[in-house]
């Protein structure tokens, strides 16, 4: 299961270039169900995604470069290119109820969680779109997460911000 929340961004974090960055290109063979191909740096994948907004099934299979480019020619809509920065979330915040019910044990600490923001900065024709995604181990944690100061709007439940839907937008 992929469990993630998506946010628009009001400002980029400082020292952005200090974080790992991936160059991503992806295209969609189908959008219902979602069947996507992706090149991330020098790795290639075929991905199936089930229905859902906050949580959905996701299966990744490796591809080789030749298969990726062969399938890319069959893709529908626009090819999406973006830079993805992977930024650790230091001191994540959660709702008080979640904190008292799930993180009250002395061996469980908010600071011990390994949460990351995947910050996607889209290239043309989707620029200046910037989306931040945070993945979680379960739905309860995802729903209790308090967005970071540099996030603007929670767009998790807005299908317009799914890359599969972006790829179908008229340019």
Secondary structure, DSSP 4 states (H G I P E B T S, - for coil): -EEEEEEEESSPPTTGGGSEEEEEEEEEEEETTEEEEEEETTEEEEEEE-S-SSEE-EEEEEE-HHHHHHHHTT-EEEEEEEEEEEEE-SS-EE-HHHHHHHS-STT--GGG---EEEEEEEPTTSTT-EEEEEE-SSHHHHHHEEPPTTEEEE-TT-GGGSHHHHTTS--
